[in-house]
């Protein structure tokens, strides 16, 4: 067709440059990455389902005991557990949704559903923590009667159960922000159980009724720190920020070091979800005929050095209508 040529085996228009995608020698790596991700997804689903069912049992026990003992520590722990169960259900649903194949309407698929779920879970933690900080303030001013022995017993049993749940989720929390949100929910509830245990023992042995709301404040402030980090990380992905492990200037330098590259502009690096980092860039070269070889070398270096999941390079020459050298 007039005004068009083949670059790298793909037809492109001069008006839009010459694009190259990650194919060839890297295909095996991407397929292996996909197989590994599917295996992790199946494992994560099993973990979440087990922990969710386990958590429902703990939730029922804490609600009954919390009202019976009139303990804010137990009721706050039960509230955190209710958000845990909801968070685990949301995380489980997000993983199932993210595994759906991409469509013409969702060309990237549903991978980002996991990040959205993690962000919603973070917001839930903010709301629950704010409520119990306020309630703890009220009770510190006038500590009510609390059944110390019952609080200590239920808090201890809940702590053991939460440690088991956190142990189940620990292995998967590093590779997925969705799993990390579920893990933080469970870990925060384990701290809540610890607070209930400490408060119950203090009330039982020494009559320190103020310990019930005081431990609630302490644990809530710890949870705020974790929640802030989770909120920051998920929002960064949703806003398509550069992944924390990738340095924009380092990536640009890697491309510029490739022989034949004159300039790089419109460089974007973003995460589709945790562990799936994409890059697109316009690269100016001196000779269009060398475009396919230059693109292949750029891809190879970016995959090897920066571990990017998908790379899109648009090649331009000095006489290309849209060639603009900018950063």
Residue frames relative to the residue before (quaternion, step in Angstrom):
aa qw qx qy qz dx dy dz
X 1.0000 0.0000 0.0000 0.0000 0.00 0.00 0.00
X 0.5650 -0.6168 0.4165 0.3561 3.62 -1.03 0.72
X 0.8286 0.2400 -0.1815 0.4721 3.51 -1.13 0.79
X 0.7018 0.4079 -0.2704 0.5177 3.61 1.24 0.14
X 0.0293 -0.7876 0.6147 0.0315 3.56 -1.18 0.50
X 0.5025 -0.6391 0.4916 0.3120 3.54 -1.26 0.32
X 0.0065 0.7731 -0.6337 0.0267 3.57 -0.83 1.04
X 0.8468 0.0337 -0.0459 0.5288 3.58 -0.69 1.06
X 0.6752 -0.5106 0.3060 0.4356 3.58 1.14 0.57
X 0.6925 0.4045 -0.2766 0.5294 3.61 1.28 0.09
X 0.4174 -0.7211 0.4905 0.2553 3.57 -0.87 0.91
X 0.0276 0.8012 -0.5945 0.0622 3.58 -0.87 0.97
X 0.4358 -0.6826 0.5238 0.2642 3.53 -1.21 0.51
X 0.5551 -0.5910 0.4635 0.3575 3.57 -1.13 0.68
X 0.6340 0.5626 -0.3383 0.4087 3.58 1.01 -0.77
X 0.7657 0.3171 -0.1771 0.5308 3.57 1.13 -0.54
X 0.5758 -0.5949 0.3880 0.4049 3.60 1.19 0.09
X 0.4788 -0.6451 0.5181 0.2937 3.51 -1.34 -0.18
X 0.1801 -0.8332 0.5185 0.0662 3.55 -0.45 1.21
X 0.0778 -0.7695 0.6309 0.0616 3.51 -1.22 0.57
X 0.1792 -0.7896 0.5808 0.0840 3.57 -0.96 0.83
X 0.6240 -0.5643 0.3944 0.3697 3.54 -1.28 0.40
X 0.2212 0.7486 -0.5883 0.2109 3.56 -0.29 1.29
X 0.6604 0.5518 -0.3427 0.3768 3.55 -1.26 -0.37
X 0.8651 -0.0446 0.0361 0.4983 3.55 -0.96 -0.96
X 0.6775 0.5046 -0.3067 0.4384 3.60 1.10 -0.63
X 0.4611 0.7107 -0.4483 0.2852 3.62 1.20 -0.36
X 0.6449 0.5340 -0.3268 0.4383 3.57 0.92 -0.88
X 0.6428 0.5181 -0.3288 0.4586 3.56 1.02 -0.77
X 0.6758 0.4907 -0.3072 0.4562 3.58 0.92 -0.86
X 0.6335 0.5072 -0.3369 0.4775 3.59 1.03 -0.74
X 0.6452 0.5082 -0.3219 0.4710 3.59 0.98 -0.83
X 0.6260 0.5317 -0.3314 0.4644 3.56 1.04 -0.79
X 0.6559 0.5137 -0.3075 0.4596 3.58 1.00 -0.86
X 0.6482 0.5093 -0.3192 0.4674 3.59 0.97 -0.83
X 0.6490 0.5150 -0.3143 0.4634 3.56 0.99 -0.85
X 0.6527 0.5159 -0.3123 0.4586 3.57 0.97 -0.84
X 0.6491 0.5138 -0.3228 0.4588 3.59 0.96 -0.82
X 0.6378 0.5184 -0.3261 0.4670 3.58 1.02 -0.77
X 0.6515 0.5042 -0.3122 0.4732 3.59 0.99 -0.85
X 0.6355 0.5450 -0.3291 0.4369 3.57 1.00 -0.84
X 0.6582 0.5024 -0.3086 0.4681 3.58 0.93 -0.88
X 0.6521 0.5072 -0.3044 0.4742 3.57 1.00 -0.83
X 0.6495 0.5175 -0.3144 0.4599 3.59 0.97 -0.84
X 0.6215 0.5448 -0.3404 0.4483 3.58 1.00 -0.76
X 0.6638 0.5014 -0.3073 0.4620 3.58 0.90 -0.89
X 0.6440 0.5246 -0.3197 0.4560 3.58 0.97 -0.86
X 0.6896 0.4937 -0.2861 0.4458 3.55 0.84 -1.01
X 0.6505 0.5202 -0.3228 0.4494 3.59 0.94 -0.83
X 0.6528 0.5093 -0.3133 0.4651 3.61 0.94 -0.87
X 0.6986 0.4757 -0.2757 0.4579 3.57 0.81 -1.02
X 0.6266 0.5467 -0.3403 0.4389 3.60 1.02 -0.75
X 0.6783 0.4758 -0.2870 0.4809 3.61 0.90 -0.90
X 0.6270 0.5298 -0.3200 0.4730 3.56 1.05 -0.79
X 0.6748 0.5170 -0.2908 0.4391 3.58 0.96 -0.90
X 0.5935 0.5710 -0.3707 0.4293 3.60 1.05 -0.65
X 0.6424 0.5242 -0.3196 0.4586 3.58 1.00 -0.81
X 0.6577 0.4979 -0.3064 0.4750 3.60 0.95 -0.86
X 0.6287 0.5624 -0.3303 0.4236 3.57 0.95 -0.86
X 0.6643 0.5017 -0.3057 0.4622 3.58 0.85 -0.94
X 0.6640 0.5105 -0.3048 0.4535 3.59 0.91 -0.92
X 0.6894 0.4877 -0.2917 0.4492 3.61 0.91 -0.86
X 0.6251 0.5320 -0.3489 0.4522 3.60 0.99 -0.71
X 0.6653 0.4994 -0.3011 0.4661 3.57 0.88 -0.96
X 0.7043 0.4605 -0.2653 0.4706 3.58 0.84 -0.99
X 0.6258 0.5634 -0.3420 0.4172 3.61 1.01 -0.75
X 0.6885 0.4484 -0.2786 0.4974 3.57 0.92 -0.88
X 0.6390 0.5337 -0.3299 0.4450 3.58 1.01 -0.78
X 0.7531 0.3785 -0.2002 0.4994 3.61 1.00 -0.82
X 0.3181 -0.7553 0.5004 0.2790 3.62 1.28 -0.29
X 0.3920 0.7353 -0.4527 0.3174 3.57 1.02 0.89
X 0.3744 -0.7173 0.5447 0.2204 3.56 -0.76 1.06
X 0.6145 0.5601 -0.3533 0.4287 3.58 1.01 -0.77
X 0.6836 0.4648 -0.2893 0.4826 3.59 0.93 -0.87
X 0.6742 0.4917 -0.3074 0.4575 3.59 0.92 -0.87
X 0.6353 0.5039 -0.3369 0.4785 3.61 1.05 -0.71
X 0.6321 0.5158 -0.3312 0.4740 3.56 1.06 -0.73
X 0.6369 0.5148 -0.3228 0.4744 3.58 1.06 -0.79
X 0.6396 0.5172 -0.3297 0.4635 3.58 1.02 -0.78
X 0.6393 0.5023 -0.3218 0.4851 3.57 1.00 -0.82
X 0.6455 0.5134 -0.3300 0.4592 3.57 1.01 -0.77
X 0.6240 0.5286 -0.3527 0.4548 3.61 1.04 -0.70
X 0.6544 0.4719 -0.3170 0.4986 3.58 1.04 -0.73
X 0.5804 0.5708 -0.3711 0.4468 3.59 1.15 -0.59
X 0.6744 0.4923 -0.2953 0.4644 3.56 0.85 -1.03
X 0.6556 0.4953 -0.3093 0.4787 3.57 0.97 -0.86
X 0.6529 0.5164 -0.3105 0.4590 3.58 1.01 -0.87
X 0.6542 0.5068 -0.3122 0.4667 3.56 0.98 -0.83
X 0.6402 0.5116 -0.3226 0.4737 3.58 1.03 -0.80
X 0.6575 0.5020 -0.3050 0.4719 3.58 1.01 -0.83
X 0.6473 0.5139 -0.3136 0.4675 3.58 0.98 -0.86
X 0.6428 0.5213 -0.3141 0.4651 3.58 1.01 -0.85
X 0.6669 0.4923 -0.3020 0.4709 3.58 0.93 -0.93
X 0.6362 0.5411 -0.3295 0.4403 3.59 1.02 -0.82
X 0.6467 0.5091 -0.3256 0.4654 3.59 0.98 -0.81
X 0.6452 0.5110 -0.3243 0.4664 3.58 0.97 -0.82
X 0.6673 0.4953 -0.3011 0.4677 3.58 0.97 -0.86
X 0.6641 0.5285 -0.3138 0.4255 3.59 0.94 -0.90
X 0.6411 0.5382 -0.3225 0.4420 3.59 1.19 -0.48
X 0.4843 0.6683 -0.4448 0.3478 3.60 1.22 -0.14
X 0.5179 -0.6394 0.4581 0.3364 3.60 -1.04 0.64
X 0.5519 -0.6121 0.4462 0.3488 3.55 -1.16 0.58
X 0.2197 -0.7641 0.5968 0.1082 3.54 -1.23 0.59
X 0.6846 -0.4575 0.3476 0.4484 3.56 -1.27 0.01
X 0.6680 0.4696 -0.2985 0.4942 3.60 1.18 -0.51
X 0.7561 0.2222 -0.1279 0.6022 3.59 1.17 -0.61
X 0.1186 -0.8601 0.4929 0.0570 3.56 0.44 1.26
X 0.6841 0.4354 -0.2840 0.5117 3.59 1.21 -0.45
X 0.5116 -0.6238 0.4330 0.4021 3.57 1.26 -0.11
X 0.6174 -0.5671 0.4193 0.3486 3.55 -1.27 -0.43
X 0.2361 0.8202 -0.4988 0.1508 3.58 1.21 0.42
X 0.6845 0.5149 -0.3031 0.4177 3.59 0.93 -0.84
X 0.4315 0.6897 -0.4723 0.3393 3.63 1.22 -0.06
X 0.6198 0.5494 -0.3466 0.4403 3.59 1.06 -0.69
X 0.6677 0.4953 -0.3018 0.4667 3.58 0.96 -0.83
X 0.6266 0.5267 -0.3347 0.4668 3.58 1.01 -0.79
X 0.6475 0.5175 -0.3165 0.4613 3.59 0.95 -0.87
X 0.6500 0.5143 -0.3150 0.4624 3.57 0.97 -0.85
X 0.6472 0.5155 -0.3189 0.4623 3.60 1.00 -0.79
X 0.6421 0.5095 -0.3175 0.4767 3.59 0.98 -0.83
X 0.6414 0.5219 -0.3215 0.4614 3.59 1.00 -0.80
X 0.6319 0.5256 -0.3297 0.4645 3.57 1.03 -0.74
X 0.6447 0.5137 -0.3210 0.4663 3.59 0.96 -0.81
X 0.6285 0.5331 -0.3329 0.4582 3.59 1.02 -0.76
X 0.6365 0.5233 -0.3260 0.4634 3.59 1.00 -0.79
X 0.6229 0.5381 -0.3426 0.4528 3.61 0.99 -0.78
X 0.6879 0.4979 -0.2883 0.4424 3.58 0.83 -0.99
X 0.6806 0.4867 -0.2940 0.4620 3.57 0.85 -0.96
X 0.6607 0.5110 -0.3096 0.4544 3.59 0.91 -0.89
X 0.6407 0.5279 -0.3273 0.4512 3.60 0.97 -0.83
X 0.6472 0.5249 -0.3228 0.4488 3.57 0.95 -0.85
X 0.7344 0.4316 -0.2581 0.4558 3.60 0.78 -0.93
X 0.5617 0.5501 -0.3990 0.4718 3.59 1.18 -0.31
X 0.6521 0.5007 -0.3092 0.4780 3.57 0.99 -0.82
X 0.6704 0.4928 -0.2984 0.4677 3.59 0.89 -0.92
X 0.6297 0.5258 -0.3346 0.4638 3.60 1.02 -0.74
X 0.6136 0.5450 -0.3439 0.4564 3.60 1.04 -0.78
X 0.6564 0.5114 -0.3064 0.4623 3.57 0.94 -0.89
X 0.7160 0.4538 -0.2656 0.4592 3.58 0.90 -0.88
X 0.5826 0.5581 -0.3834 0.4495 3.58 1.14 -0.44
X 0.6418 0.5182 -0.3225 0.4643 3.58 1.08 -0.62
X 0.7957 0.0159 0.0029 0.6055 3.60 1.11 -0.63
X 0.1702 -0.8295 0.5246 0.0883 3.61 0.26 1.26
X 0.2995 -0.7707 0.5338 0.1772 3.63 -0.72 1.02
X 0.6382 -0.4824 0.4148 0.4335 3.55 -1.34 0.01
X 0.0366 -0.7936 0.6069 -0.0239 3.57 -0.96 0.94
X 0.4114 -0.6931 0.5382 0.2465 3.59 -1.02 0.86
X 0.2892 -0.8234 0.4685 0.1370 3.57 0.07 1.33
X 0.6846 0.4922 -0.3147 0.4359 3.63 0.72 -0.96
X 0.6680 0.4929 -0.3135 0.4611 3.60 0.91 -0.88
X 0.6351 0.5282 -0.3268 0.4593 3.59 1.00 -0.83
X 0.6672 0.5113 -0.3017 0.4499 3.59 0.92 -0.91
X 0.6744 0.5021 -0.2996 0.4508 3.59 0.90 -0.91
X 0.7022 0.4505 -0.2722 0.4794 3.58 0.80 -1.01
X 0.6298 0.5374 -0.3317 0.4522 3.58 1.04 -0.77
X 0.6556 0.5137 -0.3083 0.4597 3.57 0.99 -0.83
X 0.6670 0.4896 -0.3007 0.4744 3.58 0.93 -0.91
X 0.6501 0.5122 -0.3122 0.4664 3.57 1.01 -0.83
X 0.6182 0.5497 -0.3451 0.4433 3.59 1.02 -0.75
X 0.6531 0.5060 -0.3130 0.4685 3.57 0.91 -0.90
X 0.6653 0.5091 -0.3036 0.4539 3.57 0.92 -0.93
X 0.6752 0.4912 -0.2995 0.4616 3.59 0.96 -0.84
X 0.6028 0.5415 -0.3600 0.4624 3.58 1.08 -0.62
X 0.6282 0.5218 -0.3270 0.4756 3.58 1.05 -0.80
X 0.6714 0.5007 -0.2966 0.4589 3.59 0.90 -0.93
X 0.6569 0.5031 -0.3105 0.4679 3.57 0.95 -0.88
X 0.6262 0.5445 -0.3306 0.4495 3.58 1.06 -0.75
X 0.6411 0.5261 -0.3182 0.4594 3.57 1.03 -0.80
X 0.7417 0.4203 -0.2227 0.4729 3.59 0.97 -0.88
X 0.5069 0.7019 -0.4125 0.2832 3.59 1.17 -0.50
X 0.6639 0.5435 -0.3212 0.4008 3.57 0.86 -0.91
X 0.7599 0.3952 -0.2182 0.4677 3.60 1.01 -0.70
X 0.5408 0.6859 -0.3926 0.2880 3.61 1.19 -0.23
X 0.6378 0.5616 -0.3418 0.4014 3.62 1.15 -0.35
X 0.7431 0.4310 -0.2380 0.4531 3.62 1.04 -0.60
X 0.7813 0.2426 -0.1434 0.5569 3.62 1.22 -0.07
X 0.4284 -0.6952 0.5106 0.2690 3.57 -0.84 0.96
X 0.5877 0.5657 -0.3610 0.4520 3.58 1.16 -0.53
X 0.6780 0.4587 -0.2831 0.4998 3.60 0.91 -0.90
X 0.6264 0.5360 -0.3497 0.4450 3.59 1.04 -0.68
X 0.6326 0.5243 -0.3426 0.4555 3.60 1.00 -0.74
X 0.6509 0.5005 -0.3139 0.4767 3.58 1.00 -0.82
X 0.6413 0.5307 -0.3110 0.4587 3.58 1.01 -0.85
X 0.6629 0.4962 -0.3118 0.4660 3.60 0.93 -0.86
X 0.6012 0.5491 -0.3581 0.4569 3.58 1.04 -0.70
X 0.7016 0.4632 -0.2709 0.4688 3.57 0.81 -1.00
X 0.6540 0.5122 -0.3154 0.4588 3.57 0.98 -0.84
X 0.6382 0.5138 -0.3288 0.4696 3.58 1.02 -0.75
X 0.6477 0.5028 -0.3213 0.4737 3.56 1.06 -0.69
X 0.5949 0.5438 -0.3651 0.4659 3.60 1.11 -0.60
X 0.6451 0.4979 -0.3172 0.4851 3.58 1.03 -0.75
X 0.6190 0.5358 -0.3364 0.4655 3.57 1.08 -0.71
X 0.6413 0.5116 -0.3148 0.4774 3.57 1.04 -0.77
X 0.6258 0.5284 -0.3266 0.4717 3.55 1.06 -0.77
X 0.6334 0.5251 -0.3215 0.4688 3.56 1.04 -0.83
X 0.6512 0.5096 -0.3146 0.4662 3.58 0.95 -0.85
X 0.6391 0.5275 -0.3234 0.4569 3.59 0.98 -0.81
X 0.6726 0.4895 -0.2902 0.4731 3.57 0.89 -0.97
X 0.6626 0.5033 -0.3075 0.4616 3.58 0.92 -0.91
X 0.6613 0.5206 -0.3089 0.4429 3.56 0.91 -0.89
X 0.6609 0.4973 -0.3032 0.4733 3.58 0.96 -0.86
X 0.6591 0.5172 -0.3109 0.4488 3.58 0.97 -0.84
X 0.6688 0.4802 -0.2912 0.4871 3.55 1.03 -0.81
X 0.6597 0.5277 -0.2943 0.4468 3.56 0.96 -0.92
X 0.7826 0.3682 -0.1798 0.4687 3.59 0.75 -1.05
X 0.8331 0.2100 -0.0682 0.5071 3.59 0.96 -0.84
X 0.4636 -0.7090 0.4320 0.3095 3.60 1.24 -0.04
X 0.4018 0.7294 -0.4620 0.3052 3.60 1.18 0.48
X 0.1473 -0.8441 0.5109 0.0689 3.56 0.27 1.29
X 0.6061 0.5851 -0.3522 0.4078 3.59 1.12 -0.59
X 0.5264 0.6467 -0.4082 0.3716 3.59 1.24 -0.35
X 0.5877 0.6015 -0.3741 0.3910 3.59 1.07 -0.69
X 0.7461 0.3459 -0.2436 0.5142 3.66 0.70 -0.91
X 0.6102 0.5772 -0.3641 0.4024 3.63 1.07 -0.68
X 0.6727 0.4730 -0.3029 0.4817 3.60 0.92 -0.83
X 0.5893 0.5653 -0.3624 0.4491 3.57 1.14 -0.60
X 0.6434 0.5165 -0.3149 0.4691 3.60 1.00 -0.84
X 0.6646 0.5246 -0.3067 0.4348 3.56 0.85 -1.00
X 0.6981 0.4580 -0.2768 0.4756 3.58 0.81 -0.99
X 0.6282 0.5456 -0.3431 0.4358 3.60 0.98 -0.78
X 0.6545 0.5103 -0.3170 0.4591 3.59 0.99 -0.79
X 0.6170 0.5239 -0.3440 0.4759 3.59 1.08 -0.66
X 0.6537 0.5201 -0.3085 0.4550 3.56 0.98 -0.89
X 0.5886 0.5808 -0.3605 0.4316 3.60 1.10 -0.71
X 0.6364 0.5342 -0.3304 0.4478 3.60 0.98 -0.85
X 0.6838 0.4741 -0.2876 0.4743 3.60 0.84 -0.95
X 0.6567 0.5257 -0.3134 0.4407 3.55 0.97 -0.91
X 0.6149 0.5439 -0.3445 0.4554 3.59 1.02 -0.75
X 0.6688 0.4986 -0.3070 0.4581 3.59 0.88 -0.90
X 0.6593 0.5022 -0.3085 0.4669 3.59 0.95 -0.88
X 0.6445 0.5194 -0.3172 0.4629 3.59 0.96 -0.88
X 0.6557 0.5214 -0.3032 0.4542 3.57 0.93 -0.95
X 0.7012 0.4810 -0.2819 0.4443 3.60 0.83 -0.97
X 0.6837 0.4757 -0.2988 0.4658 3.59 0.89 -0.88
X 0.6493 0.5071 -0.3252 0.4642 3.59 0.97 -0.79
X 0.6070 0.5603 -0.3467 0.4443 3.58 1.08 -0.72
X 0.6608 0.4844 -0.3039 0.4861 3.59 1.00 -0.81
X 0.6699 0.5069 -0.3077 0.4467 3.60 0.89 -0.90
X 0.6931 0.4327 -0.2639 0.5127 3.58 1.16 -0.59
X 0.4305 -0.7394 0.4205 0.3018 3.57 1.37 0.21
X 0.2066 0.7824 -0.5486 0.2101 3.53 0.91 0.97
X 0.6175 -0.5321 0.4183 0.4007 3.55 -1.25 0.37
X 0.5256 -0.6474 0.4400 0.3333 3.63 -0.81 0.92
X 0.5890 -0.6213 0.3889 0.3402 3.57 -0.98 0.88
X 0.6996 0.4773 -0.2838 0.4496 3.60 0.99 -0.76
X 0.6851 0.4531 -0.2721 0.5013 3.61 1.26 -0.27
X 0.2135 -0.7686 0.5923 0.1132 3.56 -0.85 0.98
X 0.4876 -0.7036 0.4399 0.2713 3.55 -0.61 1.20
X 0.6927 0.4800 -0.2863 0.4559 3.60 0.83 -0.96
X 0.6295 0.5321 -0.3369 0.4550 3.60 1.08 -0.70
X 0.6412 0.5161 -0.3197 0.4693 3.56 1.01 -0.83
X 0.6489 0.5150 -0.3172 0.4616 3.57 0.94 -0.89
X 0.6519 0.5165 -0.3139 0.4580 3.57 0.97 -0.87
X 0.6168 0.5511 -0.3422 0.4459 3.59 1.04 -0.77
X 0.6706 0.4833 -0.2966 0.4782 3.59 0.97 -0.86
X 0.6824 0.5062 -0.2948 0.4372 3.58 0.89 -0.91
X 0.6273 0.5506 -0.3345 0.4374 3.59 1.17 -0.49
X 0.5414 0.6202 -0.4069 0.3958 3.60 1.23 -0.30
X 0.4921 -0.6708 0.4629 0.3059 3.63 -0.77 0.97
X 0.7579 0.3530 -0.2777 0.4732 3.56 -0.94 0.91
X 0.6064 0.5421 -0.3599 0.4570 3.60 1.23 -0.31
X 0.2374 -0.7822 0.5641 0.1167 3.58 -0.81 1.04
X 0.7991 -0.0971 0.1122 0.5827 3.59 0.91 -0.93
X 0.2031 -0.7479 0.6210 0.1173 3.54 -1.32 0.49
X 0.1361 0.7786 -0.6079 0.0753 3.59 -0.95 0.83
X 0.7769 0.2864 -0.2630 0.4952 3.55 -1.34 0.27
X 0.2644 0.7721 -0.5250 0.2414 3.56 0.93 0.95
X 0.0310 0.7942 -0.6030 0.0678 3.56 -0.76 1.09
X 0.0096 -0.7631 0.6462 -0.0055 3.55 -1.00 0.91
X 0.1276 0.7974 -0.5750 0.1311 3.59 -0.74 1.03
X 0.4211 -0.6855 0.5335 0.2612 3.55 -1.30 0.33
X 0.3697 -0.6863 0.5788 0.2392 3.54 -0.98 0.87
X 0.7112 -0.1953 0.1244 0.6638 3.52 1.17 -0.83
X 0.7380 -0.3951 0.2619 0.4803 3.59 -1.20 0.02
X 0.8294 0.2049 -0.1673 0.4920 3.58 -0.84 1.03
X 0.6962 0.3779 -0.2753 0.5447 3.61 1.26 0.08
X 0.0522 0.8316 -0.5418 0.1107 3.55 0.14 1.36
X 0.1649 -0.8114 0.5595 0.0368 3.56 -0.78 1.10
X 0.1089 -0.7783 0.6147 0.0672 3.56 -1.25 0.50
X 0.0235 0.7465 -0.6647 -0.0159 3.52 -1.22 0.69
X 0.0790 0.8012 -0.5864 0.0900 3.57 -1.06 0.76
X 0.3284 -0.6752 0.6168 0.2364 3.52 -1.34 0.40
X 0.0769 -0.8039 0.5898 0.0004 3.56 -0.81 1.03
X 0.2374 -0.7627 0.5856 0.1378 3.57 -0.81 1.02
X 0.0692 -0.7862 0.6140 0.0028 3.56 -0.91 1.02
X 0.5769 -0.6146 0.4192 0.3373 3.54 -1.23 0.40
X 0.7990 0.1600 -0.0466 0.5778 3.58 1.00 -0.85
X 0.4215 -0.7324 0.4789 0.2378 3.60 -0.57 1.18
X 0.6057 0.5794 -0.3590 0.4105 3.58 1.09 -0.65
X 0.6823 0.4698 -0.2839 0.4828 3.58 1.17 -0.52
X 0.3670 0.7850 -0.4420 0.2317 3.57 1.34 -0.08
X 0.6914 0.4802 -0.3104 0.4416 3.64 0.71 -0.96
X 0.6698 0.4925 -0.3062 0.4638 3.60 0.93 -0.83
X 0.6487 0.5118 -0.3169 0.4657 3.58 1.01 -0.79
X 0.6437 0.5222 -0.3160 0.4616 3.58 0.96 -0.87
X 0.6466 0.5253 -0.3185 0.4522 3.57 0.95 -0.89
X 0.6773 0.4843 -0.2928 0.4700 3.58 0.95 -0.85
X 0.6133 0.5362 -0.3429 0.4677 3.59 1.04 -0.73
X 0.6503 0.5198 -0.3146 0.4560 3.57 0.88 -0.96
X 0.6633 0.5248 -0.3094 0.4346 3.55 0.83 -1.01
X 0.6981 0.4692 -0.2821 0.4615 3.59 0.87 -0.92
X 0.6566 0.5109 -0.3188 0.4541 3.60 0.99 -0.77
X 0.6533 0.4995 -0.3110 0.4764 3.57 1.01 -0.79
X 0.6986 0.4832 -0.2749 0.4505 3.58 0.86 -0.97
X 0.7758 0.3882 -0.1906 0.4594 3.57 0.83 -1.01
X 0.8149 0.2561 -0.1051 0.5092 3.58 0.94 -0.88
X 0.3557 -0.7891 0.4502 0.2193 3.60 1.33 0.06
X 0.2324 0.7843 -0.5339 0.2142 3.56 0.89 0.93
X 0.4697 -0.7099 0.4544 0.2625 3.58 -0.98 0.85
X 0.8090 0.0190 0.0284 0.5868 3.58 0.98 -0.80
X 0.0975 -0.8084 0.5805 -0.0058 3.56 -0.82 1.06
X 0.0270 -0.7767 0.6293 -0.0041 3.57 -0.91 0.98
X 0.0400 -0.8024 0.5947 -0.0305 3.56 -0.65 1.17
X 0.1376 -0.7638 0.6254 0.0803 3.57 -0.90 0.96
X 0.2344 -0.8065 0.5360 0.0850 3.55 -0.62 1.22
X 0.0397 -0.7905 0.6110 -0.0112 3.54 -0.96 0.95
X 0.2506 -0.7185 0.6190 0.1945 3.53 -1.31 0.35
X 0.7120 -0.4710 0.2988 0.4265 3.57 -1.25 0.30
X 0.7356 0.4128 -0.2445 0.4783 3.60 1.06 -0.66
X 0.4049 0.6961 -0.4935 0.3284 3.61 1.23 0.24
X 0.5549 -0.6510 0.3906 0.3400 3.64 -0.81 0.92
X 0.7736 0.3519 -0.1833 0.4941 3.60 1.00 -0.82
X 0.4085 0.7236 -0.4759 0.2881 3.59 1.17 0.25
X 0.0927 0.7825 -0.6041 0.1188 3.56 -0.49 1.23
X 0.2567 -0.7662 0.5690 0.1526 3.58 -0.71 1.02
X 0.3040 0.7320 -0.5519 0.2592 3.52 -0.37 1.27
X 0.2848 -0.7344 0.5881 0.1837 3.57 -1.29 0.29
